[in-house]
């Protein structure tokens, strides 16, 4: 659908269950001197705006003399104050049109009235929305799409799956061998082998199950930048659900890298409310952030006897050339 040809309802309430959702925007664009506040009003839209501004200000204030870099990210957020709504957002590094330009991110987002940030179906729908948002951001920065056209743009809500108990498994997950995927993740970690990755995951899962009971789960998991990011995030999401304790209530935030991530490819899952400090995860300083368990930064000595027992039990997952990523999502490490 072309921009500017969408039904627009001024001051639309994001809690209304309509087939099309308004598009919201906040931040700075290189074609303008001032902040952009598009369709922002009180409630969750203002809450989202405040998180971006306060998070950015906190990150800048905590830096040394040299400013780090931001990248593009897809966000699925659920704020405690608005438990029955999910924010689907895309955020980019940007700047205004002053001379010299002042850096500040730009964000496009929509509100899903009854969304769950841990729902793989929402993830698949969001990935398509993020692609459209990337195009709108590019056109706006090039002056080929006006704020009026952007304001009048609506996003169609995804239809619910026919059977919500069935998790989506894409052809990519069904065709990619688990051994190949694990090998591709090795450069993103401090592990030396597939066995090391599984051992580390098993050891960390013990800690994550404990953190789950305290609503403190916060993890960062590696991705292969040459594969479908959405498929891998879906695989990790489903695998985490398989391995966490029963009664897991879901994620409060999922952070997915875009095409211009300023650091190695990884996905972040937060089962706790997102904070202004978490904004650092959108920057080149993400690897130094201490408030998440980053699988790519952890080196853990393994007990040799436990390693041998573990290897014998999980050898099929390490060597079987018939196992795919879609099989992996059901593998529980105990």
BAVEXMAR-671947 format. One record per residue: x negated, y negated, z of N, C-alpha, C, O in turn; residue in one letter. Coordinates in steps of 0.001 Angstrom, whole numbers, padded with zeros to 6 digits, always signed. Layout:
XYZXYZXYZXYZa;...
END
This chain:
-000852+001192+000000+000000+000000+000000-000885-001238+000000-001873-001283+000732x;-000564-002212-000779-001381-003405-000862-001119-004314+000321-000008-004329+000851x;-002145-005092+000757-001946-005983+001888-000922-007052+001585-000816-007532+000457x;-000170-007416+002608+000785-008487+002464+002149-008053+001968+003039-008886+001795x;+002331-006735+001733+003604-006256+001199+004288-005343+002209+004953-004376+001835x;+004120-005652+003470+004662-004822+004533+005698-005602+005343+005622-006824+005474x;+006649-004872+005871+007652-005490+006737+006966-006043+007996+006137-005362+008600x;+007308-007258+008381+006666-007882+009547+007724-008394+010500+008646-009106+010102x;+007583-008022+011775+008489-008513+012795+007680-009314+013799+006841-008753+014504x;+007914-010586+013872+007136-011444+014754+007299-011014+016206+008398-010703+016664x;+006154-011004+016930+006138-010625+018347+006710-009233+018573+007417-009002+019554x;+006407-008307+017671+006914-006939+017810+006402-006305+019083+005222-006422+019415x;+007283-005637+019791+006926-004962+021035+006323-003602+020707+006999-002773+020096x;+005029-003334+021107+004405-002067+020747+005043-000883+021425+004749+000253+021056x;+005917-001096+022415+006572+000018+023088+007771+000541+022309+008309+001598+022636x;+008195-000192+021277+009321+000253+020482+008898+001418+019594+007812+001401+019015x;+009744+002414+019491+009445+003598+018690+009895+003366+017254+010961+003833+016852x;+009105+002662+016496+009415+002397+015099+008517+003242+014216+007487+003751+014658x;+008923+003385+012959+008152+004206+012034+006852+003523+011641+005885+004197+011288x;+006814+002197+011696+005605+001459+011347+005165+000610+012531+005989+000038+013245x;+003857+000540+012726+003318-000182+013876+002603-001448+013418+001927-001439+012389x;+002746-002545+014177+002023-003774+013838+000519-003569+013964+000057-002704+014708x;-000220-004361+013239-001677-004345+013317-002126-005513+014188-001652-006636+014019x;-003035-005247+015114-003563-006267+016015-005038-006474+015726-005724-005563+015264x;-005525-007684+016002-006936-007978+015757-007452-008966+016787-006732-009849+017253x;-008728-008787+017129-009396-009737+018014-010884-009724+017698-011475-008678+017430x;-011478-010926+017736-012925-011017+017552-013304-012137+016617-012576-013120+016475x;-014453-011984+015975-014973-013020+015093-015261-012466+013709-015646-011308+013541x;-015058-013349+012707-015301-013011+011312-016268-014033+010707-016248-015203+011089x;-017112-013599+009766-018087-014527+009177-017467-015626+008339-018156-016578+007969x;-016173-015519+008027-015500-016545+007230-014831-017615+008089-014283-018580+007556x;-014870-017456+009419-014182-018391+010313-015098-018826+011456-016045-018125+011813x;-014801-019985+012016-015631-020512+013099-015116-020098+014476-015892-020023+015429x;-013818-019828+014588-013212-019566+015890-012828-018096+016039-012881-017314+015089x;-012434-017748+017282-011950-016396+017549-010658-016124+016768-009848-017021+016540x;-010495-014866+016368-009257-014419+015743-008434-013693+016804-008922-012766+017449x;-007171-014124+016983-006209-013450+017864-004990-013137+017003-004157-014011+016762x;-004884-011909+016544-003832-011562+015603-002780-010691+016275-003048-009558+016673x;-001554-011257+016393-000416-010546+016989-000638-010168+018459+000105-009355+019009x;-001657-010755+019090-001936-010441+020492-000884-011099+021375-000586-012283+021213x;-000323-010339+022306+000611-010896+023266+000345-010227+024601-000601-009450+024725x;+001168-010519+025609+000965-009909+026919+001179-008397+026848+001850-007895+025946x;+000607-007691+027799+000753-006245+027838-000518-005555+027383-001619-006059+027604x;-000367-004406+026750-001524-003602+026393-002402-004285+025348-003613-004066+025325x;-001807-005112+024479-002621-005791+023474-003552-006806+024126-004711-006923+023728x;-003063-007537+025119-003919-008473+025853-004948-007711+026686-006081-008166+026843x;-004559-006565+027215-005475-005743+028002-006641-005277+027121-007793-005282+027555x;-006336-004880+025897-007366-004452+024965-008297-005608+024618-009516-005439+024583x;-007729-006769+024362-008534-007950+024066-009478-008269+025220-010653-008563+024999x;-008970-008213+026449-009795-008529+027610-010925-007523+027787-012035-007891+028173x;-010638-006228+027498-011707-005227+027635-012837-005513+026658-014007-005404+027024x;-012510-005878+025422-013536-006182+024427-014367-007391+024868-015597-007340+024863x;-013687-008474+025248-014413-009699+025623-015258-009488+026874-016434-009851+026903x;-014659-008902+027907-015401-008714+029155-016514-007686+028989-017590-007828+029569x;-016248-006641+028189-017278-005640+027945-018446-006210+027174-019599-005942+027512x;-018170-006996+026139-019236-007625+025366-020034-008586+026227-021265-008580+026189x;-019342-009414+027006-020037-010379+027860-020916-009672+028892-022024-010123+029181x;-020428-008580+029440-021216-007830+030416-022463-007255+029766-023552-007317+030336x;-022303-006693+028568-023439-006103+027857-024484-007168+027528-025674-006953+027759x;-024058-008313+026993-024985-009386+026652-025688-009906+027907-026892-010159+027891x;-024928-010062+028994-025514-010581+030224-026522-009640+030854-027426-010079+031565x;-026372-008346+030597-027276-007358+031201-028517-007111+030358-029413-006386+030792x;-028595-007692+029166-029720-007449+028279-030913-008323+028623-030806-009330+029323x;-032049-007897+028101-033250-008715+028193-033176-009796+027108-032100-010064+026574x;-034283-010396+026791-034300-011516+025855-033803-011115+024465-033095-011888+023820x;-034162-009926+023998-033778-009487+022664-032409-008804+022691-032178-007887+023479x;-031514-009258+021828-030178-008688+021769-030201-007365+021029-030804-007255+019961x;-029547-006361+021592-029428-005074+020925-028441-005153+019773-027926-006224+019452x;-028185-004012+019158-027293-003961+018013-026025-003201+018356-026023-002293+019188x;-024947-003596+017693-023698-002844+017739-023520-002105+016426-024179-002413+015434x;-022632-001136+016427-022298-000430+015207-020792-000428+015015-020076-001186+015670x;-020312+000421+014120-018864+000587+013960-018446+001867+014661-019137+002883+014584x;-017301+001813+015349-016813+002955+016108-015298+003033+016016-014607+002018+015931x;-014803+004260+016035-013383+004496+016202-013103+004757+017670-013857+005469+018334x;-012026+004187+018177-011688+004312+019597-010273+004850+019769-009339+004411+019097x;-010133+005800+020675-008828+006234+021172-008833+005958+022660-009590+006584+023402x;-007995+005024+023113-008051+004568+024501-006684+004682+025173-005644+004424+024566x;-006723+005075+026441-005523+005107+027269-005848+004396+028576-006627+004899+029386x;-005248+003226+028778-005506+002456+029996-004554+002909+031109-003379+003159+030843x;-005042+003019+032353-004187+003484+033459-002913+002670+033624-001877+003199+034024x;-002994+001373+033312-001825+000506+033462-000741+000794+032408+000408+000376+032555x;-001129+001516+031344-000192+001794+030246-000336+003269+029856-000764+003597+028749x;+000031+004139+030784-000234+005570+030635+000516+006212+029470+000079+007232+028936x;+001637+005623+029078+002441+006233+028020+002110+005665+026643+002873+005856+025696x;+000970+004965+026521+000580+004382+025241-000896+004653+024970-001706+004704+025895x;-001232+004822+023714-002613+005018+023297-002986+003946+022275-002199+003623+021386x;-004180+003407+022409-004706+002437+021458-005579+003169+020443-006495+003904+020812x;-005287+002959+019168-006119+003477+018078-006832+002273+017476-006188+001407+016885x;-008163+002209+017620-008892+000992+017262-010137+001299+016443-010700+002392+016502x;-010542+000298+015683-011828+000310+014977-012538-000978+015342-011947-002055+015268x;-013813-000879+015739-014566-002059+016146-015888-002093+015401-016528-001060+015205x;-016293-003290+014986-017520-003478+014209-018367-004589+014828-017843-005462+015520x;-019649-004555+014581-020513-005687+014875-020156-006802+013902-019984-006546+012710x;-020045-008018+014382-019668-009118+013507-020222-010424+014069-020986-010423+015034x;-019834-011519+013460-020298-012862+013873-019360-013896+013267-018559-013578+012387x;-019462-015129+013740-018580-016170+013207-019272-016925+012080-020388-016600+011676x;-018568-017949+011581-019061-018684+010424-019825-019947+010767-020003-020801+009898x;-020281-020098+011995-021057-021281+012371-022502-021125+011922-022910-020052+011477x;-023261-022185+012038-024680-022148+011689-025506-022663+012868-025411-023841+013214x;-026318-021798+013490-026476-020371+013170-025251-019581+013636-024542-020024+014540x;-024997-018427+013037-023818-017643+013424-023939-017080+014827-025028-016715+015270x;-022808-017012+015523-022773-016461+016879-022202-015049+016828-021057-014860+016419x;-022990-014057+017239-022527-012665+017145-021417-012350+018136-021456-012769+019293x;-020440-011613+017664-019356-011100+018510-018610-010061+017683-018429-010254+016481x;-018176-008967+018295-017515-007906+017516-016157-008332+016972-015562-009310+017423x;-015686-007568+015987-014329-007729+015470-013643-006381+015586-014233-005344+015282x;-012383-006402+016031-011658-005156+016273-010259-005226+015672-009541-006209+015860x;-009879-004177+014949-008510-003971+014498-007946-002796+015286-008640-001801+015497x;-006697-002902+015721-006125-001788+016468-004611-001743+016339-003974-002727+015963x;-004052-000592+016655-002619-000385+016717-002321+000325+018032-003230+000828+018691x;-001049+000364+018410-000625+001006+019646+000316+002151+019308+001325+001964+018629x;-000026+003325+019785+000813+004509+019613+001670+004642+020875+001117+004890+021947x;+002998+004488+020791+003834+004421+022005+003726+005632+022919+003780+005477+024139x;+003579+006810+022378+003537+007998+023240+002312+008837+022924+002371+010066+022949x;+001204+008176+022627+000013+008887+022189-000763+009522+023324-000716+009058+024463x;-001474+010585+023000-002403+011231+023923-003781+011191+023291-003965+011694+022182x;-004751+010603+023974-006083+010466+023412-006810+011794+023315-007866+011864+022686x;-006279+012849+023918-006883+014167+023818-006166+015066+022827-006393+016276+022819x;-005309+014501+021995-004522+015265+021034-005265+015334+019701-005455+014297+019066x;-005698+016534+019248-006402+016619+017966-005589+016087+016797-006158+015597+015822x;-004263+016176+016879-003433+015644+015800-003575+014119+015708-003627+013563+014611x;-003636+013451+016863-003824+012003+016860-005199+011655+016302-005351+010655+015601x;-006204+012482+016611-007544+012266+016080-007552+012322+014559-008155+011466+013911x;-006889+013319+013985-006840+013454+012528-006129+012257+011913-006584+011706+010911x;-005015+011857+012512-004288+010685+012024-005138+009430+012155-005170+008597+011249x;-005838+009295+013299-006656+008111+013542-007786+007993+012530-008122+006886+012111x;-008378+009115+012130-009498+009069+011182-009059+008447+009857-009834+007736+009217x;-007827+008712+009450-007313+008118+008220-007051+006619+008416-007301+005807+007526x;-006543+006278+009596-006291+004867+009906-007605+004094+009945-007674+002972+009442x;-008655+004682+010537-009958+004010+010624-010520+003727+009233-011138+002685+009015x;-010311+004637+008299-010799+004418+006930-010106+003219+006289-010740+002423+005597x;-008809+003097+006524-008076+001951+005980-008525+000662+006651-008646-000373+005996x;-008772+000723+007951-009245-000455+008674-010621-000899+008182-010892-002097+008096x;-011489+000059+007858-012804-000279+007304-012653-001093+006023-013378-002063+005805x;-011716-000695+005188-011499-001402+003931-010940-002799+004186-011358-003759+003538x;-010010-002921+005112-009445-004239+005419-010508-005168+006018-010529-006361+005718x;-011372-004632+006847-012448-005438+007428-013386-005929+006332-013780-007095+006319x;-013739-005040+005418-014626-005431+004315-013985-006529+003469-014640-007524+003159x;-012724-006366+003092-012042-007352+002265-011914-008691+002984-012044-009746+002362x;-011662-008653+004281-011521-009888+005053-012852-010620+005143-012900-011842+005001x;-013936-009878+005379-015260-010499+005456-015675-011108+004124-016396-012104+004084x;-015211-010498+003025-015543-011019+001694-014595-012119+001249-014741-012648+000146x;-013621-012475+002090-012674-013516+001742-011627-013078+000741-010951-013926+000157x;-011468-011773+000521-010507-011245-000441-009180-010842+000207-008243-010431-000477x;-009115-010965+001529-007878-010663+002254-007716-011717+003339-008603-011895+004175x;-006593-012411+003329-006382-013503+004287-005849-012965+005605-005380-011829+005684x;-005927-013794+006634-005371-013401+007928-003858-013236+007854-003288-012428+008588x;-003211-013983+006986-001762-013834+006813-001457-012448+006258-000547-011769+006734x;-002214-012032+005259-002026-010684+004709-002334-009617+005755-001628-008613+005857x;-003390-009843+006529-003761-008895+007574-002670-008832+008636-002336-007752+009123x;-002115-009986+008994-001065-010046+010000+000180-009274+009573+000844-008637+010390x;+000480-009343+008288+001697-008716+007788+001514-007244+007425+002430-006617+006891x;+000365-006706+007706+000096-005304+007414+000604-004426+008547+000381-004721+009721x;+001284-003351+008191+001754-002375+009163+001112-001030+008884+000698-000753+007758x;+001030-000208+009895+000492+001132+009774+001593+002140+010040+002313+002034+011033x;+001722+003113+009161+002716+004162+009360+002262+005110+010455+001101+005515+010500x;+003178+005455+011327+002873+006420+012377+002823+007820+011790+003532+008140+010836x;+001968+008649+012382+001849+010029+011905+003068+010839+012335+003597+010664+013433x;+003500+011730+011442+004578+012639+011801+004064+013673+012785+002931+014133+012640x;+004867+014064+013798+004404+015076+014746+004215+016414+014061+004914+016714+013093x;+003263+017244+014554+003057+018557+013949+004281+019433+014139+004998+019262+015125x;+004553+020374+013226+005731+021226+013352+005706+022091+014600+006757+022417+015151x;+004496+022470+015057+004368+023269+016270+003247+022664+017096+002072+022867+016789x;+003598+021920+018146+002602+021188+018914+001677+022114+019701+000659+021667+020231x;+002024+023408+019782+001149+024335+020495-000001+024810+019620-000947+025424+020112x;+000078+024527+018320-000952+024971+017395-001933+023829+017142-001546+022776+016636x;-003201+024035+017493-004206+023018+017266-004657+023049+015810-004759+024127+015226x;-004927+021900+015217-005322+021886+013814-006717+022460+013610-007639+022122+014352x;-006879+023308+012633-008186+023831+012255-008383+023510+010780-007664+024037+009931x;-009334+022663+010472-009533+022225+009105-010369+023239+008345-011011+024108+008936x;-010352+023114+007018-011128+024023+006189-012614+023901+006480-013351+024880+006361x;-013065+022700+006862-014481+022513+007194-014884+023375+008387-015949+023992+008375x;-014042+023421+009409-014352+024223+010587-014311+025709+010269-015062+026495+010847x;-013443+026087+009360-013309+027498+009006-014456+027981+008122-014761+029173+008097x;-015085+027069+007405-016112+027463+006437-017534+027274+006958-018459+027899+006439x;-017730+026439+007960-019081+026150+008443-019519+027188+009461-018845+027393+010471x;-020634+027840+009205-021154+028854+010122-021608+028206+011418-022245+027152+011408x;-021277+028837+012525-021668+028313+013830-023181+028223+013957-023697+027244+014496x;-023906+029239+013466-025362+029219+013566-025945+028010+012837-026869+027371+013340x;-025412+027691+011658-025905+026539+010901-025608+025240+011646-026442+024335+011685x;-024425+025154+012231-024057+023933+012952-024940+023736+014179-025441+022635+014408x;-025137+024783+014965-025989+024667+016153-027413+024288+015763-028042+023469+016433x;-027928+024880+014681-029277+024529+014219-029355+023053+013835-030363+022392+014084x;-028278+022542+013224-028283+021138+012793-028230+020173+013974-028615+019011+013841x;-027759+020643+015126-027676+019781+016304-028980+019732+017090-029164+018842+017921x;-029883+020670+016842-031132+020732+017611-031910+019416+017586-032380+018984+018639x;-032071+018749+016419-032815+017478+016411-032153+016378+017241-032807+015402+017607x;-030862+016528+017541-030147+015525+018332-030254+015797+019841-029710+015048+020653x;-030956+016866+020202-031081+017242+021613-032547+017497+021949-033426+017352+021099x;-032795+017876+023195-034137+018268+023626-034254+019792+023710-035179+020328+024320x;-033300+020469+023084-033302+021932+023065-034193+022447+021921-034395+021762+020918x;-034715+023660+022096-035598+024251+021091-034923+025345+020279-035447+025755+019243x;-033775+025821+020730-033122+026937+020042-031620+026881+020279-031140+026105+021105x;-030878+027717+019538-029438+027833+019762-029164+028309+021184-028230+027840+021833x;-029981+029240+021661-029798+029739+023022-029926+028605+024028-029162+028546+024992x;-030876+027707+023819-031045+026573+024738-029781+025712+024782-029364+025267+025852x;-029172+025479+023611-027960+024660+023568-026841+025308+024375-026176+024642+025168x;-026637+026602+024173-025580+027299+024900-025864+027350+026395-024957+027187+027212x;-027127+027576+026750-027496+027598+028167-027256+026234+028815-026726+026145+029922x;-027648+025190+028116-027448+023841+028640-025965+023528+028777-025539+022930+029765x;-025187+023929+027790-023747+023702+027861-023134+024465+029034-022260+023943+029727x;-023592+025705+029258-023054+026482+030368-023393+025832+031714-022544+025750+032603x;-024642+025372+031854-025045+024729+033110-024295+023424+033326-023866+023129+034442x;-024134+022633+032249-023447+021355+032378-021962+021553+032633-021345+020753+033336x;-021372+022620+032065-019947+022853+032263-019621+023087+033734-018531+022741+034190x;-020560+023672+034480-020358+023834+035920-020180+022470+036576-019315+022290+037433x;-021006+021514+036165-020911+020149+036712-019656+019451+036201-019009+018719+036950x;-019305+019669+034935-018151+018989+034354-016847+019471+034968-015914+018685+035130x;-016768+020747+035311-015560+021248+035966-015394+020618+037333-014274+020343+037764x;-016514+020386+038024-016450+019708+039323-016054+018249+039144-015253+017719+039914x;-016623+017594+038114-016277+016193+037851-014821+016062+037440-014172+015055+037724x;-014313+017089+036767-012913+017088+036326-011967+016950+037508-010960+016249+037417x;-012281+017610+038613-011414+017551+039792-011433+016170+040429-010513+015817+041168x;-012464+015388+040154-012566+014035+040704-012186+012970+039676-012370+011777+039914x;-011659+013402+038542-011344+012471+037443-012562+011642+037056-012445+010468+036704x;-013737+012273+037128-014963+011545+036810-015693+012077+035598-016855+011734+035380x;-015034+012913+034798-015687+013526+033649-016035+012469+032605-015170+011708+032171x;-017311+012425+032201-017778+011489+031180-018948+012139+030460-020023+012282+031042x;-018759+012537+029200-019789+013286+028483-020011+012691+027097-019123+012084+026498x;-021240+012892+026613-021619+012471+025262-022241+013668+024569-023234+014215+025049x;-021665+014084+023437-022048+015320+022772-022552+015034+021359-022029+014143+020689x;-023563+015779+020895-024190+015486+019599-023331+015902+018415-022487+016791+018516x;-023568+015235+017290-022883+015525+016039-023910+015588+014911-024992+015008+015007x;-023557+016294+013850-024359+016318+012631-023815+015232+011705-022692+015340+011212x;-024598+014199+011470-024132+013055+010682-023844+013414+009231-023185+012643+008533x;-024325+014578+008751-024114+014979+007367-022814+015761+007180-022424+016054+006050x;-022145+016100+008281-020875+016827+008215-019724+015893+008540-019936+014749+008943x;-018518+016379+008364-017348+015588+008735-017366+015298+010236-017340+016210+011062x;-017409+014013+010568-017429+013618+011979-016118+014012+012651-016119+014522+013772x;-015006+013776+011970-013695+014092+012557-013578+015575+012876-013081+015938+013942x;-014027+016433+011973-013934+017878+012204-014766+018289+013416-014335+019114+014222x;-015953+017713+013540-016810+018066+014673-016249+017553+015993-016308+018247+017009x;-015708+016344+015979-015098+015802+017201-013914+016671+017613-013728+016954+018796x;-013108+017095+016626-011984+017980+016915-012473+019292+017515-011865+019816+018448x;-013582+019827+016974-014131+021085+017496-014594+020922+018938-014274+021748+019792x;-015344+019859+019209-015801+019618+020587-014608+019406+021521-014606+019903+022648x;-013599+018674+021060-012429+018392+021883-011723+019692+022281-011347+019880+023439x;-011553+020574+021313-010874+021835+021584-011744+022762+022438-011239+023460+023317x;-013064+022762+022170-013965+023605+022961-014001+023148+024420-014007+023979+025329x;-014026+021833+024648-014024+021318+026019-012741+021733+026740-012784+022118+027908x;-011611+021657+026057-010336+022057+026664-010355+023535+027031-009844+023925+028081x;-010946+024360+026165-011058+025795+026438-011889+026060+027688-011585+026982+028446x;-012932+025266+027915-013894+025557+028975-013631+024831+030284-014139+025246+031326x;-012854+023764+030256-012545+023071+031504-011505+023859+032301-010869+024776+031780x;-011344+023488+033563-010378+024179+034414-008963+023965+033901-008674+022957+033258x;-008090+024912+034186-006683+024768+033808-006098+023551+034523-006525+023191+035621x;-005142+022945+033896-004549+021743+034476-005250+020468+034065-004941+019397+034588x;-006210+020562+033120-006903+019367+032646-005893+018398+032042-005120+018766+031158x;-005904+017178+032518-004870+016208+032135-005207+015427+030871-004394+014626+030409x;-006381+015641+030308-006716+014969+029054-007690+013828+029232-008110+013513+030346x;-008045+013210+028109-009048+012153+028098-008401+010772+028169-007303+010552+027658x;-009113+009847+028816-008685+008448+028837-009304+007672+027682-008801+006620+027287x;-010408+008203+027143-011078+007513+026036-011875+008501+025208-012509+009412+025740x;-011833+008307+023886-012672+009046+022947-013341+008007+022054-012662+007168+021461x;-014673+008058+021955-015448+007094+021167-016133+007847+020038-016972+008714+020280x;-015770+007512+018799-016222+008246+017617-017082+007327+016758-016656+006214+016449x;-018284+007757+016360-019151+006876+015561-018620+006658+014165-018029+007556+013564x;-018834+005454+013648-018494+005146+012268-019715+005290+011373-020690+005948+011737x;-019654+004672+010201-020742+004815+009227-021998+004058+009623-023086+004389+009154x;-021872+003054+010472-023039+002240+010831-023341+002326+012315-023573+001312+012974x;-023336+003551+012838-023677+003742+014242-025132+003355+014466-025994+003765+013689x;-025435+002568+015515-026808+002090+015728-027707+003123+016396-028853+002806+016717x;-027238+004328+016613-028049+005369+017262-027620+006726+016722-026768+006801+015836x;-028196+007784+017243-027882+009119+016746-026383+009407+016861-025703+008888+017746x;-025891+010232+015960-024462+010541+015922-024048+011333+017154-024670+012340+017492x;-023006+010878+017815-022503+011560+019009-021090+011085+019282-020681+010014+018834x;-020349+011899+020024-018996+011546+020437-018970+011459+021959-019652+012220+022645x;-018181+010530+022476-018048+010351+023920-016621+010688+024333-015660+010213+023728x;-016495+011516+025371-015202+011840+025973-015217+011336+027417-016119+011669+028184x;-014229+010543+027780-014083+010054+029148-012748+010522+029702-011698+010251+029120x;-012789+011232+030836-011549+011603+031514-011237+010626+032628-010254+010797+033349x;-012054+009618+032774-011830+008532+033723-011474+007274+032933-011718+007217+031727x;-010905+006274+033588-010590+005027+032881-011852+004381+032310-012902+004399+032953x;-011758+003824+031133-012890+003142+030526-013138+001834+031264-012191+001181+031702x;-014406+001444+031404-014788+000247+032147-015500-000739+031220-015836-000404+030083x;-015724-001951+031716-016474-002927+030918-017913-002459+030724-018524-002760+029699x;-018466-001722+031699-019822-001210+031559-019931-000218+030400-020983-000109+029770x;-018842+000504+030120-018849+001492+029051-019018+000873+027666-019281+001589+026700x;-018873-000435+027557-019066-001110+026272-020459-000824+025722-020657-000842+024507x;-021418-000563+026592-022786-000266+026165-022846+000950+025245-023780+001078+024453x;-021864+001841+025338-021823+003024+024489-021601+002673+023015-021777+003523+022142x;-021219+001438+022740-021008+000981+021368-022241+000278+020803-022176-000339+019740x;-023354+000372+021510-024540-000394+021151-025763+000505+020992-025705+001714+021218x;-026874-000123+020594-028131+000603+020433-028729+001014+021765-029707+001762+021790x;-028163+000543+022885-028644+000943+024206-027844+002093+024797-027947+002368+025993x;-027041+002774+023968-026181+003840+024477-026976+004972+025119-026534+005548+026114x;-028150+005301+024561-028923+006432+025077-029491+006172+026460-029897+007114+027141x;-029532+004905+026896-030046+004580+028227-028932+004388+029249-029192+004068+030409x;-027699+004582+028815-026555+004365+029703-026432+005542+030666-026397+006695+030237x;-026366+005258+031951-026445+006316+032969-025084+006803+033462-025025+007732+034268x;-023988+006195+032995-022668+006570+033513-021964+007648+032696-020759+007854+032842x;-022713+008336+031838-022202+009501+031121-023268+010591+031151-024460+010300+031257x;-022835+011847+031057-023765+012967+030913-024032+013156+029427-023180+013659+028695x;-025216+012750+028985-025572+012778+027571-026321+014069+027273-027468+014232+027688x;-025682+014985+026558-026294+016281+026271-027590+016125+025482-028483+016966+025585x;-027697+015067+024704-028899+014852+023906-030090+014364+024694-031215+014387+024194x;-029863+013919+025926-030945+013361+026734-031325+014238+027924-032205+013875+028704x;-030666+015396+028069-030865+016221+029264-031846+017353+028974-031696+018087+027997x;-032851+017481+029838-033748+018635+029811-033577+019347+031145-033789+018763+032207x;-033195+020603+031076-032918+021334+032304-033684+022650+032307-033509+023455+031392x;-034541+022898+033324-035243+024187+033391-034244+025312+033635-033346+025188+034467x;-034410+026409+032901-033496+027528+033003-034168+028703+033707-035339+028986+033455x;-033444+029382+034580-033930+030589+035231-034035+031714+034194-033053+032019+033517x;-035226+032338+034064-035455+033315+033002-034541+034528+033111-034065+035036+032095x;-034289+035000+034334-033427+036177+034490-031999+035865+034083-031336+036685+033447x;-031523+034676+034450-030175+034278+034049-030109+034083+032544-029080+034361+031927x;-031210+033602+031938-031238+033385+030493-031122+034698+029753-030406+034782+028755x;-031823+035739+030228-031770+037039+029569-030373+037632+029644-029877+038179+028659x;-029741+037528+030792-028378+038040+030947-027416+037278+030048-026553+037871+029401x;-027571+035961+030013-026709+035125+029191-026889+035453+027719-025913+035551+026976x;-028152+035625+027293-028443+035907+025881-027817+037224+025447-027291+037325+024338x;-027869+038232+026309-027294+039528+025948-025773+039441+025799-025189+040119+024954x;-025137+038604+026623-023681+038480+026580-023219+037667+025372-022170+037947+024793x;-024003+036665+024996-023542+035745+023955-024344+035866+022651-024309+034964+021815x;-025062+036980+022481-025836+037173+021262-024987+037033+019991-025448+036441+019016x;-023739+037572+019983-022921+037394+018765-022739+035936+018360-022688+035615+017172x;-022642+035062+019347-022455+033649+019025-023745+033030+018494-023709+031990+017835x;-024869+033654+018774-026161+033110+018372-026651+033643+017039-027440+032987+016359x;-026185+034838+016656-026745+035491+015474-025709+035909+014432-026058+036098+013267x;-024471+036055+014817-023448+036563+013899-023203+035560+012773-022767+034434+013016x;-023487+035979+011543-023320+035095+010392-021878+035033+009909-021588+034417+008884x;-020975+035670+010647-019554+035574+010317-018810+034612+011219-017669+034246+010938x;-019453+034199+012308-018814+033264+013236-018848+031854+012655-019885+031397+012177x;-017715+031176+012701-017630+029797+012216-017314+028861+013381-017093+029298+014510x;-017299+027562+013079-016976+026588+014128-015552+026792+014639-015274+026546+015812x;-014655+027238+013769-013279+027474+014209-013220+028612+015229-012317+028631+016065x;-014161+029562+015183-014247+030597+016213-014785+030009+017517-014360+030391+018607x;-015708+029091+017388-016390+028495+018538-015435+027788+019494-015663+027796+020704x;-014383+027185+018983-013493+026393+019833-012804+027267+020891-012282+026745+021876x;-012800+028584+020695-012160+029497+021663-013180+030190+022562-012807+031033+023377x;-014469+029845+022425-015517+030510+023195-015660+029852+024574-016015+028678+024679x;-015379+030621+025619-015526+030103+026993-016849+030601+027565-017106+031805+027585x;-017697+029665+028035-018987+030013+028622-018832+030134+030137-018550+029145+030814x;-019013+031322+030660-018901+031555+032114-020223+032069+032678-020326+032321+033878x;
END
